[in-house]
Amino acid sequence: MDHEIKIEKAGDNWFAHVPELPGCMATGDTIEEVHRNIRTAIPSHLEALREIEEEAEKQ
């Protein structure tokens, strides 16, 4: 599944976030770096959400 990624210049760095995944964000010194970082952050974020959901179902 593809996710919309918003990338903005933030001072001397770049900032990326995924609007449909609150809290999923990344930074980088270059636009290429921030793009790589957010692409890594998305699956990690989704996995964390799955773990939270599984834990909530146990209770």
SULNORJO-V51426 format. One record per pair of residues at least 24 apart in sequence whose ideal C-beta (glycine too) atoms are under 10 Angstrom apart, sorted by the first residue. I is the first residue (numbers start at 1). J is the second residue. Records with the same first field share a line. If there is no record, write none. Layout:
BEGIN
I->J  J
END
This chain:
BEGIN
1->42  46
2->42
3->38  39  42  45  46
5->34  35  38  39  41  42
6->38
7->31  34  35  38
8->34
9->34
10->34
14->38
16->41  42
17->41
18->42  45  46
21->45  46  49
23->48  49
24->48  49
END
